[in-house]
Amino acid sequence: MCPNTASTGRHWDGSPRATRAHRPLRVADTSPSRLLRCGQSARCRLCGNRIDVYPRSDQRPIALHPDELATAQIPEPCRWHLSCDIAHPHGDGSAWCRLPHTVLCPGRTTPATAQLSPRLEAVRRQLAVRSRRLIDTGAFTPPAPSAPACQEQVSDIRRPARPARPVVQLLLGRYLAELPLEEIRCVAQTRQRHRCSQHLLTSHTPAGRWILLPADPQRGQLALPTVLMAVYDLSRLPYPEQLRWRSQRCPVHAAAPGAADLALTGWQVFDPLRHAEHIHTRLPHASASRPREA
């Protein structure tokens, strides 16, 4: 009979047994999504490099560099650490930490911090070379450059174009969208295990309207000057339709609550002080609120 001995850290031949640390995966109790609370891998829209998207303690997502770096080489305001798959904006006392991708993103003209250590500059150059390789092979297409300043002034004389990140009002609150209205996609998973390609704004669903509303601050904040901002109002739509927009699902997957989510929703609670750059004082073109043809 073989003796019943406790398992050790080595195999029968004496080779070390590799043990992997188990990541804590759980579903948020207050989240209607079925996504696990762990880092969601994605690609940066500016450079094409891989990023890890984690939720912060205030439920807002943040894109972190996928690799850990030495804490001594990272400026103190850029140090982040993970605890139960939640990103916290400070170090945890260890010799390694994470940092936001915006600090190293080669798609930005200037880094997020004015002075970077030689190690961070080397990592930023490596990401720039990788981004150029993705562009040359056709695996990544950088966003189109912005229009010249003269064209922007001419368009502003008439009516401004659609906002790149519009402010939407629904469910008695205001949210900042991640993409233009016509480009917001459904986050549900299809039967082929791919993300749904349908958009929220369709021709056979009720659409909202662009109106001018005061940019009221939240409670406890300083008062802002009286200014009217362009808001895409969905508060007049039926309650189920507003829930569909908030959960970022197409009409088909909104009627099928059993379908899982394959991506995080792109909504952020709008703050007029933190998101002042996205405040527009003029209504956009009428075509910006026209539903997309099926």
C-alpha positions in Angstrom: 0.0 0.0 0.0 1.2 3.5 -0.8 1.6 5.8 2.2 -0.8 8.7 2.3 1.6 11.6 2.5 0.9 15.3 2.2 1.6 17.0 -1.1 4.9 18.8 -1.4 6.1 21.5 -3.6 8.0 19.1 -5.9 7.0 16.3 -8.4 7.9 12.6 -7.9 11.2 13.1 -9.8 12.3 16.0 -7.6 11.5 18.8 -10.1 9.8 21.9 -8.6 6.1 22.1 -8.9 4.9 25.4 -10.5 2.0 26.9 -8.6 0.0 29.7 -10.0 -1.6 32.3 -7.8 -5.4 32.1 -8.2 -7.0 35.4 -9.2 -10.1 36.4 -7.2 -12.9 36.5 -9.7 -16.4 37.4 -8.7 -19.5 39.1 -10.0 -20.4 42.5 -8.5 -23.6 42.2 -6.4 -25.0 45.5 -7.7 -24.0 45.1 -11.3 -26.5 43.9 -13.9 -23.7 42.6 -16.0 -22.3 39.1 -15.8 -18.7 40.2 -16.3 -16.2 39.1 -13.7 -14.6 41.8 -11.7 -11.1 41.4 -13.2 -9.0 43.2 -15.7 -10.5 43.2 -19.2 -7.9 43.3 -21.9 -8.4 45.7 -24.7 -6.5 47.8 -27.3 -5.7 51.5 -27.0 -7.5 53.5 -29.6 -4.6 55.8 -30.1 -1.6 53.4 -30.3 -3.1 49.9 -30.6 -1.1 48.5 -27.7 -2.7 46.2 -25.2 -4.2 47.6 -22.0 -5.9 46.2 -18.9 -9.1 48.0 -17.9 -9.9 47.8 -14.2 -12.7 49.4 -12.2 -11.7 52.0 -9.6 -13.2 52.4 -6.2 -15.6 55.0 -7.7 -16.8 52.4 -10.3 -15.0 54.3 -13.1 -12.7 52.3 -15.4 -9.0 53.0 -15.8 -6.6 51.7 -18.4 -3.4 50.3 -16.9 -0.2 49.2 -18.5 -0.3 45.3 -18.5 3.2 44.9 -16.9 4.3 45.8 -13.4 7.3 48.2 -13.1 9.6 49.1 -10.2 8.0 51.5 -7.8 11.2 53.6 -7.5 11.1 54.3 -11.3 7.5 55.6 -11.3 6.4 59.0 -10.1 4.3 59.0 -7.0 1.2 60.4 -8.6 1.3 57.6 -11.2 1.5 54.7 -8.8 -1.5 52.3 -8.8 -2.0 48.9 -7.2 -4.7 46.2 -7.4 -6.6 44.9 -4.4 -9.4 42.3 -5.1 -9.2 43.4 -8.8 -10.0 47.0 -7.8 -7.5 49.7 -8.9 -6.4 52.1 -6.2 -4.4 55.4 -6.9 -1.5 54.9 -4.6 1.2 52.3 -3.9 0.7 49.4 -1.5 4.2 49.5 -0.1 5.6 46.8 -2.4 8.6 47.2 -4.8 6.3 46.9 -7.8 3.2 48.8 -9.0 1.1 49.5 -12.0 0.8 52.8 -13.9 -1.8 54.3 -16.3 -1.4 53.7 -20.0 -1.8 57.4 -20.7 1.7 57.9 -19.2 3.3 55.6 -21.8 0.9 55.9 -24.7 3.0 56.8 -27.9 -0.2 58.0 -29.6 -0.2 61.2 -27.5 2.0 64.1 -28.5 3.3 64.6 -25.0 3.2 62.1 -22.1 0.9 62.6 -19.2 3.8 63.6 -17.0 6.3 66.2 -17.9 9.4 64.3 -16.7 9.8 60.5 -17.1 12.5 58.3 -15.8 14.9 56.7 -18.3 13.2 53.4 -17.7 9.8 54.8 -18.6 11.2 56.5 -21.6 12.6 53.2 -22.8 9.2 51.5 -22.3 7.5 54.3 -24.2 9.9 53.8 -27.1 9.2 50.1 -27.2 5.4 50.8 -27.3 6.0 53.2 -30.2 8.0 50.6 -32.1 5.2 48.0 -31.5 2.6 50.5 -32.6 4.5 51.2 -35.8 4.7 47.5 -36.5 1.0 47.1 -36.0 0.3 49.9 -38.5 2.7 48.5 -41.1 1.1 45.0 -40.9 -2.4 46.5 -41.1 -3.4 45.2 -37.7 -4.1 48.7 -36.4 -5.3 51.9 -38.0 -4.7 55.1 -36.0 -7.5 57.6 -35.7 -7.8 60.3 -38.4 -6.1 63.6 -37.4 -8.3 66.4 -36.3 -9.4 69.1 -38.8 -7.3 72.2 -39.1 -8.1 75.1 -36.8 -9.4 77.2 -39.7 -12.0 74.6 -40.7 -13.0 74.3 -37.0 -13.6 78.0 -36.9 -15.7 78.0 -40.0 -17.9 75.1 -38.8 -18.3 76.8 -35.4 -19.7 79.9 -37.1 -22.7 77.9 -38.3 -23.4 74.9 -36.0 -20.8 72.6 -34.4 -20.4 69.0 -35.5 -21.4 66.1 -33.4 -19.5 65.8 -30.1 -16.9 63.1 -29.9 -18.1 62.3 -26.4 -21.7 63.5 -25.9 -23.5 64.1 -22.6 -26.6 62.0 -22.4 -29.5 62.5 -19.9 -31.4 59.4 -18.9 -32.8 57.8 -15.7 -32.7 61.2 -13.9 -29.0 61.5 -14.4 -26.4 62.6 -16.9 -23.7 60.4 -18.3 -20.7 61.0 -20.5 -20.5 58.6 -23.5 -17.3 57.1 -24.6 -18.0 57.4 -28.3 -20.3 59.4 -30.6 -24.0 58.4 -30.5 -23.9 56.7 -33.9 -20.9 54.6 -32.9 -22.1 53.2 -29.5 -22.3 49.4 -29.9 -24.1 46.8 -28.0 -21.9 45.0 -25.3 -23.8 41.7 -25.3 -22.3 38.4 -26.5 -23.6 36.7 -29.5 -24.0 32.9 -30.0 -20.7 32.9 -31.9 -19.1 34.3 -28.7 -18.4 37.6 -30.4 -19.5 41.1 -29.4 -22.7 42.2 -31.0 -22.2 44.5 -34.0 -25.5 46.3 -33.6 -25.7 50.0 -32.5 -27.9 51.5 -29.9 -29.2 54.3 -32.2 -31.3 52.5 -34.8 -34.0 53.6 -37.3 -36.8 51.5 -35.7 -36.3 52.7 -32.1 -37.3 56.0 -30.6 -34.5 58.6 -30.5 -33.8 61.4 -28.2 -33.4 65.1 -28.9 -30.6 67.7 -28.5 -31.5 70.4 -26.0 -29.7 73.1 -24.0 -29.7 72.6 -20.3 -27.9 74.3 -17.4 -24.6 72.7 -16.4 -25.5 72.3 -12.8 -22.7 71.1 -10.5 -23.1 68.2 -8.0 -23.8 68.8 -4.4 -20.9 70.0 -2.4 -19.1 71.6 -5.4 -18.5 75.2 -6.1 -21.1 77.0 -8.2 -20.4 77.3 -11.9 -21.1 80.3 -14.0 -24.6 80.2 -15.6 -24.0 78.4 -18.9 -26.2 76.2 -21.1 -24.7 73.0 -22.5 -25.9 70.7 -25.3 -27.4 67.4 -23.8 -28.8 64.5 -25.7 -32.1 64.1 -23.8 -33.5 60.6 -23.5 -35.7 61.3 -20.4 -38.9 61.5 -22.5 -38.5 57.9 -23.7 -40.2 55.0 -22.0 -38.5 53.6 -18.9 -37.5 50.3 -20.6 -35.9 52.2 -23.4 -33.8 54.2 -21.0 -32.7 51.0 -19.3 -31.7 49.7 -22.7 -29.4 52.7 -23.2 -28.0 52.5 -19.7 -27.2 48.8 -20.1 -25.8 49.5 -23.6 -27.7 46.8 -25.4 -29.4 46.6 -28.8 -33.2 45.9 -28.9 -32.6 42.2 -29.6 -30.4 41.6 -26.6 -32.4 44.0 -24.4 -35.3 41.6 -24.8 -33.0 38.6 -23.9 -31.7 39.3 -20.4 -30.0 35.9 -20.3 -27.3 37.0 -22.8 -24.0 37.8 -21.1 -22.0 40.9 -21.6 -18.7 40.8 -23.4 -17.4 44.3 -22.7 -17.8 47.1 -20.2 -20.3 49.8 -20.8 -18.8 53.1 -21.8 -20.8 55.4 -19.6 -19.3 57.7 -17.0 -21.2 59.8 -14.5 -21.0 63.3 -15.9 -19.2 65.9 -13.6 -19.2 69.4 -15.0 -15.9 70.2 -13.3 -14.0 67.1 -14.2 -15.5 66.9 -17.7 -15.5 70.6 -18.6 -13.7 70.0 -21.9 -16.8 68.0 -23.1 -19.2 70.9 -22.5 -20.6 72.3 -25.7 -22.7 75.5 -25.6 -24.2 75.0 -29.1 -26.5 72.4 -30.4 -24.9 70.0 -33.0 -26.2 69.2 -36.4 -29.6 67.7 -36.7 -28.0 64.6 -38.4 -26.2 63.8 -35.1 -29.5 62.7 -33.6 -30.8 60.9 -36.6 -31.0 57.1 -36.2 -28.6 54.9 -38.1 -30.2 53.1 -41.0 -30.4 49.3 -40.5 
